[in-house]
Amino acid sequence: MKNFFAPAKTIPRTPWTANSLWSFEYRRFFILTFGLIIFGFGDSFLINSHIGNAPWSVLAQGLSKHLPISIGMCTFFISTLVLLLWIPLRERPGLGTVLNILLIASAIQVGVDYFPKLDNRFLLQVTYVLLGIYLVGIGSALYITCGLGPGPRDGLMTALHKRTGVRVSRVRLGIEVFVLISGALLGGRVGIGTALFALLIGLSVALNLTFVGKLVQKVN
């Protein structure tokens, strides 16, 4: 039982893991789509908690305060811009990369519009944040195991790592800090929810990768 809940150190291979970045199969497509939507809903729970967003949503919310477009649309444009940065870095997108841009932005906007917004109810707000972190974790585990390409931000991170030789963790930290500061200066919400996300999201993804891997082993 202890090993079942140990954080994964590698990405498990599953029956739906693709061998090609543009491989289409109905079960894989469903799992990818479901994972990306769950990811977007998780982000929207943090936004609606009103105690701090995930770093990229801080930037999207900050931009939405200065542009006549929604936070979901800002998320879409930010992801598209980041994807364009792949071109000089010679990174290759996949089906999952494209759907990441479309589905996460759409799910964030649906969640922001329809999930209840919380103000001045701290315990419920923290519950929203923790639920959001869990959903982003399980959503990440599902779409990562599809093997159809990283999201725009993850691809930028790995591409910069390969081109510069700087450690992945330092590249990711640099990107996240830049995004967070930029978003905060634009008026995006930073708070305890942001801190909890930074502290727990890695563990959430790792634990959910373990859960997916062990579940596949039990079914097979």
C-alpha positions in Angstrom: 0.0 0.0 0.0 2.9 2.3 0.8 4.4 1.8 -2.7 1.0 2.5 -4.3 1.1 6.1 -3.0 4.8 6.7 -3.6 5.4 9.6 -6.1 6.4 8.4 -9.5 10.0 9.1 -10.6 9.3 8.3 -14.3 6.3 8.6 -16.7 4.6 5.2 -16.8 3.9 3.6 -20.1 0.2 2.7 -20.5 -1.9 0.9 -23.1 -2.9 4.3 -24.5 0.7 5.7 -24.8 1.3 6.7 -28.4 4.4 5.9 -30.5 3.9 9.0 -32.6 3.2 12.6 -31.7 0.3 12.6 -34.2 -1.1 9.1 -33.6 -4.9 9.0 -33.4 -6.8 6.4 -31.6 -10.3 6.9 -30.0 -9.4 5.7 -26.5 -6.2 7.8 -26.4 -8.1 10.8 -27.8 -10.8 10.5 -25.1 -8.2 10.2 -22.3 -6.2 13.1 -23.6 -9.3 15.3 -24.0 -10.6 14.4 -20.5 -7.2 15.1 -18.9 -6.9 18.5 -20.5 -10.4 19.5 -19.6 -9.8 18.4 -16.0 -6.6 20.4 -16.0 -8.4 23.5 -17.1 -11.1 23.0 -14.5 -8.4 22.7 -11.8 -7.0 26.1 -12.9 -10.4 27.7 -12.7 -10.9 26.5 -9.1 -7.8 28.4 -8.1 -9.0 31.5 -10.0 -12.4 31.3 -8.3 -10.9 30.8 -4.9 -9.8 34.5 -4.9 -6.8 33.7 -2.8 -4.2 33.3 -5.6 -3.9 31.7 -9.0 -1.4 29.4 -10.6 1.5 31.5 -12.1 0.3 31.3 -15.8 -3.2 32.2 -14.7 -1.9 35.2 -12.8 -0.5 36.4 -16.2 -3.7 35.6 -18.1 -5.8 37.3 -15.5 -3.5 40.3 -15.5 -3.7 40.6 -19.3 -7.5 40.3 -19.2 -7.6 43.4 -17.0 -6.0 45.4 -19.8 -7.5 43.8 -22.9 -11.2 43.5 -23.9 -11.0 39.7 -23.8 -11.7 37.0 -21.2 -9.1 35.2 -19.0 -9.7 32.0 -21.1 -9.0 33.9 -24.3 -5.9 35.4 -22.8 -4.8 31.9 -21.8 -5.3 30.8 -25.4 -3.2 33.7 -26.8 -0.4 33.2 -24.2 -0.2 29.5 -25.1 -0.1 30.2 -28.8 2.6 32.8 -28.3 4.7 30.3 -26.3 4.2 27.7 -29.0 5.6 30.2 -31.6 8.7 30.4 -29.5 9.3 26.7 -30.3 10.1 27.6 -33.9 13.6 29.0 -33.4 14.2 26.3 -30.7 13.3 23.6 -33.3 10.9 21.9 -30.9 8.2 19.6 -32.5 4.6 19.9 -31.4 2.1 17.0 -31.4 -1.6 16.5 -31.3 -1.6 16.9 -27.6 0.2 20.2 -27.9 -2.5 21.7 -30.1 -5.4 20.3 -28.0 -3.6 21.6 -24.9 -3.9 25.1 -26.2 -7.6 24.8 -27.2 -9.1 22.7 -24.4 -7.3 24.1 -21.3 -8.2 27.7 -22.3 -11.8 26.7 -23.0 -12.2 24.7 -19.7 -10.7 27.5 -17.7 -13.3 29.9 -19.1 -16.2 27.5 -18.5 -15.0 26.9 -14.9 -14.5 30.6 -14.2 -18.0 31.4 -15.6 -20.0 28.6 -14.0 -18.2 27.4 -10.8 -19.2 29.4 -7.7 -16.8 32.2 -6.8 -15.7 32.4 -3.2 -15.0 35.5 -1.1 -14.2 35.8 2.6 -14.7 32.0 3.3 -11.2 31.0 4.0 -11.6 27.3 4.6 -13.7 26.9 1.5 -11.2 28.9 -0.5 -8.3 26.7 0.6 -10.5 23.7 -0.3 -10.9 25.1 -3.7 -7.2 25.6 -4.1 -6.4 22.0 -3.0 -9.1 20.6 -5.3 -7.7 22.7 -8.1 -4.1 21.4 -7.5 -5.4 17.8 -7.4 -7.3 18.2 -10.7 -4.3 19.8 -12.4 -2.2 16.9 -11.1 -4.6 14.1 -12.4 -5.2 16.0 -15.6 -1.5 16.4 -16.2 -0.9 12.6 -15.5 -3.6 11.6 -18.0 -2.4 13.8 -20.9 1.3 13.2 -20.3 0.8 9.4 -20.5 -0.8 9.8 -23.9 2.6 10.6 -25.3 1.2 13.1 -27.9 3.5 16.0 -27.2 4.1 18.4 -24.3 2.0 21.5 -23.6 3.5 24.7 -24.9 5.0 25.7 -21.6 6.6 22.3 -20.9 7.9 22.2 -24.4 9.5 25.7 -24.0 11.1 24.5 -20.8 12.6 21.3 -22.3 13.7 23.1 -25.5 15.6 25.8 -23.5 17.2 23.1 -21.4 18.4 21.3 -24.5 19.7 24.5 -26.1 21.4 26.1 -23.1 22.4 23.1 -21.0 20.8 24.8 -17.9 19.1 22.3 -15.5 15.4 21.7 -16.2 14.5 22.8 -12.7 16.3 26.1 -13.1 14.8 26.8 -16.5 11.3 26.0 -15.1 11.9 28.2 -12.1 13.1 31.1 -14.2 10.1 30.9 -16.5 7.6 30.6 -13.7 9.1 33.5 -11.7 9.2 35.8 -14.9 5.5 34.8 -15.6 4.4 35.3 -12.0 6.0 38.7 -11.6 4.8 39.9 -15.0 1.2 38.8 -14.2 1.3 40.4 -10.8 2.5 43.7 -12.2 -0.5 43.6 -14.6 -2.9 43.0 -11.8 -3.2 39.2 -11.6 -4.1 37.7 -8.3 -1.2 36.4 -6.2 -1.7 34.9 -2.7 -1.6 31.8 -0.6 -3.2 29.8 -3.4 -0.2 30.7 -5.6 2.2 29.5 -2.9 0.3 26.3 -2.3 0.2 25.6 -6.0 4.0 26.1 -6.3 4.6 23.9 -3.2 2.2 21.0 -4.1 1.8 20.8 -7.9 4.9 18.7 -8.4 3.8 16.2 -5.8 0.3 16.1 -7.2 1.5 15.3 -10.7 4.0 12.6 -9.4 1.4 11.0 -7.1 -1.2 10.9 -9.9 1.3 9.4 -12.3 1.8 6.7 -9.7 -1.9 6.2 -9.4 -2.4 5.9 -13.2 0.6 3.5 -13.5 -0.6 1.2 -10.7 -4.2 1.3 -11.9 -3.1 0.1 -15.3 -1.1 -2.7 -13.7 -4.0 -3.9 -11.7 -6.4 -3.8 -14.7 -3.9 -5.8 -16.8 
